[in-house]
């Protein structure tokens, strides 16, 4: 081989990315190869079972072009990370259903969270329980239609054209100005969203889900911005897991400290001290008993001190909590708690 041909061969090899599989074997593919094509090269049956992949720990869906070398793991339903992918897809199915029934709804963010997912909408009137029932029925139709989640990478100008009627998304796109971050959209049937993913292959994967509650949430967590309607939901791969989760939620409601505290005459809550407890005589007795028990158990290992009850924000800035508070602050309605997605 001549020096010139050797140089060309080295350049060609360098143009490929190298993916290392769990068994130590490797796959060399050109940059931009879809994740699904790498999985298919491993096995057709594995592709059927796969939901996503992880490259150096970053979870990507099967339709994402690969751009860098690293460890390559195929994510199936058995992988704990798969549930987050399913739930994120569930948020898009929810938004698809809402926009079908309420075309006027402006779309915000729809991330997966620890025990489910939510989606924020800007509407003129708050959603009602009847609305939730209608949205859930429409979601079942979307699931049955088996829409694939189609991923596209677009320029900033193209994205602005696609979301010209969605002011919340247009505001999000302003964050990309001057950035080299890839802008991607996902389309399932009639619905398109600005999103980085990942998603399951199609809507039919969302078989076992439930819409739970609605709550108010300020846009982007800013108390000075408009109030959106947030719909909370959850989803699981198996029906019995969903049923168990819903059962646990009902049991938790029965044991809600706000309910028990009132029923047992332990404490009361008043608007003058949001989140603060006014203990009744009976509750104070219980409090003191528990405190004495803890003090007795810890007296050999700890020395007690007394600190102020109030601080200025400097302490929370030092601990890092102040920034998180400002970033995530939102208003909660109906005693429910509640930006990941683009």
C-alpha positions in Angstrom: 0.0 0.0 0.0 1.4 3.4 -1.0 1.7 6.3 1.5 -1.2 8.1 -0.2 -3.6 5.2 0.0 -2.6 4.5 3.6 -3.4 8.1 4.5 -6.8 7.8 2.7 -7.5 4.6 4.6 -6.7 6.2 7.9 -8.9 9.1 7.2 -11.8 6.8 6.3 -11.3 4.8 9.5 -11.2 8.0 11.5 -14.5 9.1 9.9 -16.3 6.2 11.7 -17.5 6.1 15.2 -16.8 3.1 17.4 -19.5 1.6 19.6 -18.6 -0.9 22.3 -21.2 -3.4 23.2 -21.6 -4.9 26.7 -19.8 -8.1 25.7 -16.7 -6.1 24.6 -17.3 -6.4 20.8 -17.5 -3.3 18.7 -19.4 -1.8 15.8 -17.9 0.8 13.5 -20.5 2.9 11.8 -20.5 6.3 9.9 -21.6 9.3 12.0 -25.3 9.9 11.5 -26.2 6.2 11.5 -29.5 5.7 13.2 -29.5 3.8 16.6 -32.0 1.3 15.3 -29.7 0.3 12.5 -26.9 -0.5 15.0 -29.4 -2.6 17.0 -30.5 -4.4 13.8 -26.9 -5.3 13.1 -26.8 -7.0 16.4 -30.0 -9.0 15.8 -33.5 -8.6 14.3 -35.2 -10.0 17.4 -33.3 -7.6 19.7 -34.6 -4.7 17.6 -38.1 -6.0 18.1 -37.6 -5.9 21.8 -35.7 -2.6 22.0 -37.2 0.7 23.1 -34.1 2.9 23.1 -30.3 2.8 23.5 -27.8 4.4 25.8 -24.5 5.7 24.4 -22.1 6.4 27.2 -25.1 6.5 29.6 -27.1 9.0 27.5 -30.5 7.6 26.6 -31.4 8.0 23.0 -34.3 6.7 21.0 -34.0 4.4 18.1 -34.5 7.2 15.5 -31.6 9.3 16.8 -28.5 9.7 14.6 -25.4 8.7 16.4 -22.6 11.2 16.4 -20.0 10.0 18.9 -18.2 6.8 20.0 -18.8 5.2 23.3 -20.4 2.3 25.1 -23.6 1.1 23.5 -26.4 -0.5 25.5 -29.7 -1.6 24.1 -32.6 -0.7 26.4 -35.6 -3.1 26.5 -38.6 -3.1 28.7 -36.6 -4.8 31.5 -34.2 -1.8 31.8 -35.2 0.6 34.6 -34.6 3.5 32.2 -37.3 2.3 29.8 -40.1 3.5 32.0 -39.0 7.1 31.7 -38.9 6.7 27.9 -42.5 5.3 28.0 -43.7 8.1 30.2 -42.1 10.8 28.2 -43.9 9.4 25.2 -47.1 9.3 27.2 -46.9 13.1 27.7 -46.9 13.5 23.9 -49.9 11.1 23.5 -51.7 13.3 26.1 -50.9 16.5 24.2 -52.1 14.8 21.0 -55.4 14.0 22.6 -55.8 17.5 24.2 -55.1 19.3 20.9 -57.6 17.1 19.1 -60.4 18.0 21.5 -59.1 21.5 22.4 -57.3 22.9 19.3 -57.1 26.3 21.1 -54.8 24.8 23.8 -51.3 26.3 23.7 -48.6 23.7 24.5 -45.9 24.1 27.1 -43.6 21.3 28.5 -44.3 17.6 28.9 -41.6 15.7 30.8 -41.5 12.4 32.6 -41.2 12.6 36.4 -40.5 10.2 39.1 -43.9 8.5 39.2 -45.4 9.5 35.9 -45.5 12.5 33.6 -47.3 15.7 33.1 -48.0 18.3 30.3 -48.7 22.0 30.7 -51.3 23.8 28.5 -52.4 27.4 28.3 -56.2 27.5 28.0 -58.9 30.1 28.8 -60.7 27.9 31.4 -59.3 25.3 33.8 -59.8 21.7 32.9 -62.6 19.8 34.7 -62.9 16.1 35.7 -65.1 15.7 32.6 -62.3 17.1 30.5 -59.8 14.6 31.9 -62.2 11.7 31.2 -62.6 12.9 27.6 -58.8 13.3 27.2 -58.1 9.8 28.5 -60.7 8.3 26.1 -59.1 10.2 23.2 -55.6 9.0 24.3 -56.8 5.4 24.0 -57.7 6.2 20.4 -54.3 7.7 19.7 -52.7 4.6 21.2 -54.8 2.4 18.9 -53.8 4.4 15.9 -50.2 3.3 16.4 -48.6 6.5 15.2 -44.8 6.3 14.9 -42.8 9.0 16.7 -41.1 10.6 13.8 -37.9 12.5 14.7 -36.6 15.4 12.6 -33.7 17.8 13.1 -34.5 21.3 11.9 -32.9 24.7 11.8 -34.0 27.5 14.1 -35.8 29.3 11.3 -37.6 26.2 10.3 -38.7 25.4 13.8 -40.1 28.9 14.2 -42.2 28.3 11.1 -43.5 25.0 12.4 -44.5 26.5 15.8 -45.7 29.9 14.5 -49.1 29.3 16.3 -47.6 28.2 19.6 -46.2 31.2 21.5 -44.9 29.1 24.3 -42.7 27.0 22.0 -41.6 30.2 20.1 -40.4 31.5 23.4 -38.5 28.3 24.1 -36.9 28.6 20.7 -35.5 32.0 21.6 -33.2 30.0 24.0 -31.5 28.4 21.0 -30.4 31.7 19.5 -26.6 31.6 19.1 -26.5 28.0 20.4 -25.1 25.0 18.5 -27.6 22.6 20.2 -29.4 20.3 17.9 -33.1 21.3 17.5 -35.4 18.3 17.0 -39.1 17.8 16.6 -41.2 14.7 17.1 -44.5 14.1 15.3 -47.1 11.5 16.1 -50.0 11.6 13.8 -51.5 15.1 13.8 -49.3 16.4 16.7 -45.8 17.9 16.4 -43.7 18.9 19.4 -40.4 20.6 20.0 -38.5 17.9 21.9 -35.1 16.3 22.4 -36.6 12.9 23.1 -36.2 10.0 23.7 -39.4 8.2 22.7 -40.7 4.7 22.2 -41.1 3.7 18.6 -44.9 4.4 18.3 -47.9 5.3 20.4 -49.2 1.7 20.7 -46.6 1.1 23.4 -48.6 3.2 25.9 -51.1 0.5 26.9 -51.5 1.0 30.6 -51.9 4.6 31.7 -54.1 6.9 33.8 -54.8 10.6 34.0 -54.7 11.6 37.7 -55.2 15.3 38.5 -55.0 18.8 37.2 -53.2 21.7 38.9 -52.1 25.2 38.1 -48.5 26.0 37.3 -46.8 29.2 36.3 -45.2 29.2 32.9 -41.5 28.3 33.4 -42.0 28.5 37.1 -42.2 32.3 37.1 -44.8 33.7 39.5 -44.9 36.8 37.2 -45.9 34.8 34.2 -49.3 33.4 33.1 -50.9 30.4 34.8 -51.0 27.2 32.8 -53.1 24.0 33.3 -51.0 21.0 34.2 -52.3 17.5 33.8 -50.6 14.8 35.8 -50.7 11.2 34.7 -48.8 7.9 35.0 -48.0 4.9 32.9 -46.6 1.4 33.3 -45.6 -1.4 31.0 -47.8 -3.9 32.9 -51.5 -3.6 33.9 -50.9 -5.0 37.4 -48.2 -2.4 38.0 -50.5 0.4 37.1 -53.3 -1.0 39.3 -50.9 -1.4 42.2 -49.7 2.2 41.8 -53.3 3.5 41.7 -54.1 1.4 44.8 -51.1 2.9 46.6 -52.2 6.4 45.8 -55.7 5.7 47.3 -54.1 4.3 50.4 -51.8 7.3 50.7 -54.8 9.6 50.5 -56.3 7.9 53.5 -53.1 8.4 55.4 -52.6 12.0 54.3 -51.3 13.9 57.3 -53.6 16.8 56.5 -56.6 14.5 56.7 -55.4 12.6 59.8 -54.3 15.7 61.6 -57.7 17.2 61.4 -59.6 14.0 62.1 -57.5 13.2 65.2 -57.5 16.8 66.4 -53.7 17.0 66.3 -53.1 20.2 64.5 -54.7 23.0 62.4 -53.5 25.0 59.4 -54.2 28.7 58.8 -53.3 31.0 55.9 -51.4 33.3 58.2 -48.6 30.7 58.3 -48.6 28.7 55.0 -47.1 25.3 55.6 -46.8 26.0 59.4 -48.6 23.8 61.9 -50.6 25.0 64.9 -50.6 22.1 67.4 -53.7 21.4 69.5 -53.2 20.2 73.1 -53.6 16.6 72.0 -51.1 17.2 69.1 -48.6 18.9 71.4 -48.7 16.0 73.7 -47.9 13.6 70.9 -45.2 16.0 69.5 -43.5 16.2 72.9 -43.7 12.4 73.4 -42.0 11.7 70.1 -39.4 14.4 70.7 -38.5 12.9 74.1 -38.2 9.4 72.5 -35.9 10.7 69.8 -33.9 12.7 72.3 -33.4 9.6 74.5 -32.3 7.5 71.6 -29.8 10.0 70.4 -28.4 11.4 73.7 -25.3 9.1 73.6 -24.3 10.1 70.0 -25.4 13.7 69.6 -25.1 17.0 71.4 -28.1 19.3 71.1 -27.8 22.9 69.9 -30.5 25.5 69.3 -30.5 27.6 66.0 -32.7 30.5 64.8 -36.0 29.7 63.2 -35.6 32.4 60.5 -32.7 33.3 58.2 -32.2 35.7 55.3 -31.7 34.2 51.9 -27.9 34.2 52.1 -28.0 30.8 53.8 -30.1 29.3 51.1 -27.9 30.9 48.4 -24.8 29.2 50.0 -26.6 25.8 50.2 -27.7 26.1 46.6 -31.4 25.8 47.4 -32.2 29.4 46.5 -31.4 29.0 42.9 -33.5 25.8 42.7 -36.4 27.5 44.4 -36.4 30.4 41.9 -36.0 28.1 38.9 -38.8 25.6 40.0 -41.2 27.9 41.8 -44.8 27.4 40.8 -48.3 27.8 42.2 -50.1 24.6 43.3 -53.8 24.3 43.2 -56.2 21.7 44.6 -53.6 20.5 47.2 -51.5 18.9 44.4 -47.7 19.3 43.9 -46.7 19.9 40.6 -38.7 21.7 32.0 -37.2 19.0 30.7 -38.9 18.8 27.4 -38.2 21.3 24.7 
